[in-house]
Amino acid sequence: MSVPILNKMHMNGYDVLSVNNGPWRVCTQGDRLGSFSSREEALAYAASLPAYRARTVRPLAQQSE
């Protein structure tokens, strides 16, 4: 049994990661934005994106009775 290897970096608020020397992926918390054959391509793509900030959930305004 082999142990999975995870290489993970952050750039502009995006995760740039590779699992078991597979393709490099640029992701947010819930979305995969792109897959690349080299780390340099993935980092260049993440650098070209606007800075990512997770959206905050605003509570609904309570209606007065």
C-alpha positions, 0 to 999 in steps of 0.5 A: 500500500502506498501513501498518497502524496499531496503538494499544496500551495496558495496563490491569490487566495486559490489552492494550487495542488497536486496529488500523487504527482498527477496534474496540478489543479487550481481550486477554490473551496468548492470549485476546480478552475483548471488542471495543468501539466506543470506547476509553473502553468498552474501558478501562472493561471492562479496569478492571472485570476483576480484575488479570491475571497470567500463570500460571506453569508449575510443573514436574512433581514428579519421582518418587523411585525 
